[in-house]
Amino acid sequence: MSLICLSDFEAYARDHLPKATWDFIAAGADDSYTRDDNILAFKRIRLRPRMLCDVSVIDTSTTVQGMEIPFPVGIAPTGLHCLAWPDGELSTSRASDAMNTCYIASTYSTCSVEEIAAAAPKGLRWFQLYIYRNRKLSEQLGYDGPEDYGVPINTLDPSVSWKDIYWLRNLTRLPIILKGILTKEDAELAVEHGVQGIIVSNHGGRQLDGVPATIDALSEIVNAVQGRVEVYVDGGIRTGSDVLKALALGARCVFVGRPVLWGLSYQEFERSCKSCVMNFACRWPLQAAKISLQSARTWCSFPSFRILPNTKKTASREERATEERKH
């Protein structure tokens, strides 16, 4: 069976995963309007390709928090990978390492942080931290095994506020990146509190329906931070053209979530056919995105993502009034 693009992997997962597992992966909040709009919003954006530009030498690499990756697509945090494949996050970690990109492990992983790290010791990994009422649990950052995952939702700390950024900074020398920012007000607060990065995200439309699609919110965040921190985006990214649009609007890198779970589901087929090296099936959606991205970039005459034009800041009403008074 030959799967080419991410929609092929999606169809395979929908047809072969148990219904309960598929429903969990595909689910969105309420009417799933935001989940669906994440994808549709990319389709509303049009590219303006330029012709007769030298693209004989192309470079898809970028950096995230000072670490170079060969193409600007990483793996977003999603939980319970063992539902799609028995090795769960171990396979995801190995696939990320094979593609030499960034993998964000979820608090709700079905493998421990230590196991994920051991599966690909040289891999570039981040960790998505949920803060619990029991702060000592959050401070540990690692867990003994899968039985410690899936903590009931009422154990999360509802009192978390901006002051807790300082608490986190006292616990670690690692960069602190906020995921879930959708407004310029919160982006400005994030910078003021000393974070090193922002992931523009609505969590795949799984938490709150009716919020903006992430690509629609991206420019507002980029304009607000003005290059003071790195900005990433996830949600609805399915093609290389989608990646290109996000980068052109100011994202340093994009992250994909559900497509990796679709790839994990295809690994079961590959195991039964014994037609590929184990543990690497979930890297194929990343490879498909990379190939699509290379094509889109070439046709739009962007030889390197490091020279994409920066998104210009939109002048505020006060700034426009000041400028008018000068003239």
C-alpha positions in Angstrom: 0.0 0.0 0.0 1.4 3.3 -1.1 0.5 6.5 0.8 1.7 9.8 -0.6 0.2 12.8 1.2 -1.1 13.4 4.7 -4.7 13.0 3.6 -3.8 9.4 2.6 -2.5 8.7 6.1 -5.6 10.3 7.6 -7.9 8.0 5.5 -5.9 4.9 6.4 -6.1 5.8 10.1 -9.8 6.4 9.9 -10.4 3.1 8.2 -8.2 0.9 10.4 -8.1 2.3 13.9 -10.8 1.3 16.4 -13.7 3.7 16.2 -13.2 4.9 19.8 -9.5 5.6 19.1 -10.3 7.5 15.8 -13.0 9.5 17.5 -10.6 10.5 20.3 -7.9 11.6 17.8 -10.2 13.4 15.5 -12.4 15.0 18.1 -12.9 18.8 18.5 -14.7 20.9 21.1 -18.5 21.4 20.8 -19.3 21.7 17.1 -15.7 21.4 16.0 -15.9 24.7 14.2 -12.4 25.8 15.3 -10.9 22.4 14.5 -12.2 22.6 10.9 -11.5 26.3 10.5 -7.8 25.6 11.3 -7.6 23.8 8.0 -10.0 26.0 6.0 -8.2 29.2 7.1 -5.0 28.1 5.3 -7.1 27.6 2.1 -8.3 31.2 2.3 -4.7 32.5 2.0 -3.3 33.0 -1.4 0.4 32.8 -2.4 1.9 35.4 -4.7 4.7 33.6 -6.5 7.6 35.6 -8.2 9.2 34.3 -11.3 12.7 34.1 -12.8 14.4 34.0 -9.3 17.4 31.7 -8.9 16.4 28.7 -6.9 19.2 26.4 -8.0 20.5 26.3 -4.4 17.8 25.8 -1.9 17.9 25.6 1.9 14.9 24.4 4.0 16.8 24.6 7.3 16.0 26.9 10.2 16.8 27.1 13.9 14.6 26.7 17.0 16.0 28.1 20.3 19.5 28.0 18.7 19.3 24.4 17.5 19.4 23.9 13.7 16.8 21.6 12.1 16.8 20.6 8.4 13.2 21.8 7.8 10.8 23.9 9.8 8.3 21.2 10.8 8.3 19.7 14.3 6.0 17.3 16.2 3.4 19.0 18.4 2.5 17.5 21.8 -0.3 15.0 21.7 -1.2 12.4 24.3 -1.8 8.6 24.3 0.3 7.6 21.3 -0.1 3.9 22.4 -3.7 4.1 21.2 -2.3 4.3 17.6 0.7 2.0 18.0 1.9 -0.2 21.0 5.3 1.5 21.2 3.6 4.9 21.4 5.9 7.8 22.0 9.0 5.6 21.7 8.3 5.3 17.9 7.5 9.0 17.7 10.8 9.9 19.4 12.8 7.6 17.1 11.0 9.0 14.0 11.7 12.6 15.1 15.3 11.7 15.6 15.5 10.1 12.2 14.1 13.3 10.6 16.4 15.4 12.9 13.5 17.6 14.0 12.0 18.7 17.3 9.5 16.5 19.2 7.4 18.0 22.0 6.5 15.2 24.4 3.2 15.6 26.2 2.5 15.4 29.9 -0.1 12.9 28.9 2.3 10.6 27.0 1.9 6.9 27.5 5.6 6.4 28.0 7.7 8.1 30.6 10.0 11.0 29.8 13.0 8.8 30.6 11.8 6.1 28.2 11.2 8.7 25.4 14.7 10.1 25.9 16.3 6.6 25.9 14.5 5.7 22.7 16.4 8.5 20.8 19.2 9.8 23.1 20.5 12.4 20.6 17.0 13.7 19.6 15.9 17.3 20.0 13.1 17.1 22.5 10.9 19.6 24.4 8.4 18.8 27.1 4.9 20.1 27.4 4.2 20.8 31.1 0.8 20.9 32.7 0.8 22.4 36.2 -0.9 20.3 38.8 -2.4 21.4 42.2 0.5 19.3 43.6 3.3 21.5 42.5 5.9 18.9 43.5 4.6 16.6 40.8 5.0 19.3 38.2 8.5 20.1 39.5 9.7 16.6 38.9 9.2 16.9 35.1 9.8 13.1 34.7 7.7 10.2 35.7 8.2 6.6 36.7 6.1 5.0 34.0 2.9 5.0 32.0 0.7 4.4 35.1 1.5 8.0 36.2 -0.1 9.5 33.1 -3.7 10.4 32.5 -4.1 12.4 35.7 -7.7 13.4 36.1 -8.5 16.9 34.9 -9.5 18.2 38.3 -5.9 17.7 39.5 -4.7 20.5 37.2 -4.1 23.8 39.0 -6.8 26.4 38.1 -4.9 29.2 39.9 -2.0 29.3 37.4 -1.3 32.9 36.5 1.4 35.0 34.9 3.4 35.1 38.1 4.0 31.4 37.8 6.3 32.1 34.9 8.8 33.3 37.6 8.2 30.1 39.5 9.1 28.1 36.5 12.2 30.2 35.8 13.5 29.4 39.3 13.1 25.7 38.6 15.0 25.4 35.3 17.6 26.9 33.0 15.7 25.6 30.0 13.9 27.9 27.7 10.2 28.5 28.6 7.8 28.5 25.7 4.1 29.3 26.1 1.7 27.3 24.0 -1.9 28.5 23.4 -1.3 32.2 22.9 -3.9 33.7 20.5 -4.0 37.5 21.3 -1.5 40.3 21.1 -2.3 41.2 24.7 -1.1 37.8 26.0 1.8 37.8 23.6 3.0 41.1 25.1 2.6 39.8 28.6 4.6 36.7 27.6 7.5 38.8 26.5 7.3 41.0 29.6 7.5 37.9 31.8 10.7 36.7 30.1 9.6 33.6 28.0 11.8 32.6 25.1 9.1 31.5 22.7 5.4 31.4 21.9 3.4 28.6 20.1 0.3 30.1 18.6 -2.2 27.3 19.2 -5.8 26.6 19.9 -4.8 23.0 20.8 -6.2 21.6 17.6 -9.7 23.0 18.3 -10.1 20.5 21.1 -10.5 22.9 24.1 -12.7 25.8 23.2 -14.8 26.2 20.1 -15.2 29.5 18.4 -11.7 30.9 18.9 -9.6 32.1 15.8 -7.9 29.6 13.5 -4.2 29.7 14.5 -3.0 31.0 11.1 -5.5 33.9 11.4 -4.0 34.8 14.8 -0.4 34.4 13.8 0.2 37.9 12.3 -1.2 39.6 15.4 1.2 37.7 17.6 4.2 38.3 15.3 3.5 42.0 15.2 3.1 42.2 19.0 6.5 40.5 19.9 8.5 42.3 17.1 11.2 39.6 17.0 11.9 39.6 20.8 10.9 35.9 21.1 10.5 33.1 18.6 7.0 32.5 17.4 5.8 29.0 16.2 2.3 27.8 15.2 0.4 24.6 15.0 -3.1 23.6 13.9 -4.4 22.7 10.5 -1.1 22.3 8.8 -1.5 19.6 6.1 0.7 20.6 3.1 4.0 22.2 2.3 2.1 25.2 1.1 0.5 25.6 4.5 4.0 25.6 6.0 5.2 28.2 3.6 2.2 30.4 4.4 2.9 30.2 8.1 6.6 31.1 7.6 5.7 34.0 5.3 3.5 35.3 8.1 6.3 35.2 10.6 6.4 31.8 12.2 9.9 30.4 12.8 8.7 26.8 12.7 5.4 24.9 12.5 4.3 21.8 14.5 1.9 19.0 13.5 -0.1 16.8 15.8 -2.8 14.5 14.4 -0.8 13.6 11.3 1.9 11.9 13.4 -0.8 9.7 15.1 -2.1 8.8 11.6 1.5 7.7 10.7 1.7 5.6 13.9 -1.5 3.8 12.9 0.1 2.9 9.5 3.0 1.3 11.3 0.8 -1.7 12.2 0.2 -2.4 8.6 4.0 -2.2 7.9 4.7 -4.6 10.7 2.3 -7.2 9.3 3.8 -6.8 5.8 7.4 -6.7 7.1 8.2 -4.2 4.3 10.0 -1.5 6.2 12.2 -0.8 9.2 10.2 -0.8 12.3 9.5 2.4 14.4 9.9 4.8 11.4 6.4 4.7 9.9 5.3 7.8 11.7 8.1 9.8 10.1 6.5 9.4 6.7 3.9 12.2 7.2 6.8 14.5 8.1 8.7 13.4 4.9 5.5 14.0 2.9 5.2 17.5 4.3 8.9 18.2 3.6 8.7 17.2 0.0 5.5 19.3 -0.5 7.2 22.2 1.2 10.3 22.0 -1.1 8.0 22.1 -4.1 5.9 25.1 -2.8 9.1 27.0 -1.8 10.7 26.5 -5.3 7.6 27.7 -7.1 7.3 30.7 -4.9 11.0 31.5 -5.5 12.1 31.3 -1.8 15.6 29.7 -2.0 16.0 29.9 1.8 13.6 30.4 4.7 16.2 32.4 6.5 15.5 35.3 4.1 11.7 35.3 4.2 10.4 38.8 4.5 9.5 39.8 8.0 5.9 40.6 8.7 5.6 44.4 9.1 4.0 45.8 12.2 0.6 47.4 11.7 0.6 50.9 13.0 -1.7 51.6 15.9 -4.3 54.4 15.8 -2.1 56.5 18.1 1.0 55.9 15.9 -0.9 56.9 12.7 -2.2 60.1 14.4 1.4 61.0 15.5 2.7 60.4 12.0 -0.1 62.5 10.5 0.8 65.4 12.8 4.4 65.3 11.6 3.1 66.0 8.1 
